[in-house]
Amino acid sequence: MYVVEAKYVADAANKRQPFRAEHLERLGKLFAEGALVLAGAFDDLSASLLVLDVESPKAAEAIVKTDVFWNKKVWTGYTIRKLNQVDFDG
């Protein structure tokens, strides 16, 4: 799994609004496909967090770079980190 922290532009609440429905529709598709585990914005709208179940950091980057928030400059940068999930089943 990979975690993406995507930084928002200043005044994100207003700047993301015109593109938010398209963004959420795509996230819904990624969730249905199993690529997206969790997504949400931090309360202060400094960034969004995506938890992705994909095979590589390049696959995670491709998801970011094809998102309307990236293409319309609502996200200004991102960090991708590998997440080693705890296996509670032993």
Wavefront OBJ file of the C-alpha trace (Angstrom):
o trace
v 0.000 0.000 0.000
v 0.985 3.595 -0.537
v -0.075 6.780 1.222
v -0.296 10.009 -0.738
v -0.389 13.387 0.956
v -1.438 15.942 -1.659
v -0.940 19.572 -0.656
v -3.728 22.021 -1.399
v -3.386 25.451 -2.948
v -4.234 28.446 -0.744
v -8.005 29.015 -0.503
v -8.618 25.367 -1.379
v -12.218 25.463 -0.161
v -13.133 27.790 -3.018
v -10.654 26.648 -5.652
v -11.572 22.972 -5.440
v -15.342 23.536 -5.618
v -15.729 23.657 -9.440
v -13.887 20.332 -9.779
v -14.957 18.519 -6.623
v -17.799 16.441 -8.112
v -15.508 15.130 -10.862
v -12.773 14.411 -8.310
v -15.140 12.514 -5.993
v -16.645 10.537 -8.863
v -13.185 9.344 -9.856
v -12.311 8.449 -6.275
v -15.522 6.408 -6.126
v -14.441 4.467 -9.193
v -10.985 3.851 -7.737
v -12.623 2.630 -4.519
v -14.929 0.288 -6.437
v -11.909 -1.089 -8.329
v -10.063 -1.727 -5.055
v -7.243 0.744 -5.730
v -8.448 3.287 -3.157
v -8.778 2.224 0.477
v -9.359 5.587 2.153
v -9.458 9.246 1.147
v -10.147 12.550 2.798
v -9.008 16.097 3.393
v -7.478 17.331 6.612
v -9.785 19.627 8.581
v -7.600 22.682 7.921
v -7.613 21.938 4.158
v -3.830 21.941 4.042
v -3.780 18.595 2.220
v -5.671 15.484 1.213
v -4.722 11.957 2.188
v -5.173 8.949 -0.079
v -4.441 5.371 0.971
v -3.925 3.321 -2.165
v -3.692 -0.427 -2.609
v -1.522 -0.372 -5.728
v 1.599 -2.247 -6.778
v 4.139 0.573 -6.917
v 4.864 4.220 -6.183
v 4.626 4.859 -9.929
v 1.044 3.533 -9.905
v 0.235 5.857 -6.990
v 1.842 8.773 -8.824
v -0.193 7.998 -11.951
v -3.393 8.251 -9.897
v -2.352 11.655 -8.572
v -1.202 13.030 -11.907
v -4.412 12.043 -13.687
v -6.680 13.582 -11.047
v -8.575 16.756 -11.892
v -7.279 18.384 -8.675
v -3.706 17.972 -9.938
v -4.473 19.062 -13.489
v -6.402 22.159 -12.352
v -3.691 23.024 -9.771
v -5.895 22.501 -6.715
v -3.141 20.195 -5.474
v 0.244 21.898 -5.589
v 2.507 19.022 -4.595
v 2.440 15.540 -3.152
v 4.408 12.990 -1.159
v 4.121 9.242 -1.698
v 5.186 6.836 1.029
v 5.023 3.049 1.253
v 2.807 1.805 4.062
v 3.481 -1.596 5.616
v 0.104 -2.669 6.902
v -0.058 -4.585 10.181
v -1.366 -8.128 9.822
v -3.534 -8.780 12.869
v -4.272 -12.354 11.783
v -0.744 -13.429 12.620
l 1 2 3 4 5 6 7 8 9 10 11 12 13 14 15 16 17 18 19 20 21 22 23 24 25 26 27 28 29 30 31 32 33 34 35 36 37 38 39 40 41 42 43 44 45 46 47 48 49 50 51 52 53 54 55 56 57 58 59 60 61 62 63 64 65 66 67 68 69 70 71 72 73 74 75 76 77 78 79 80 81 82 83 84 85 86 87 88 89 90
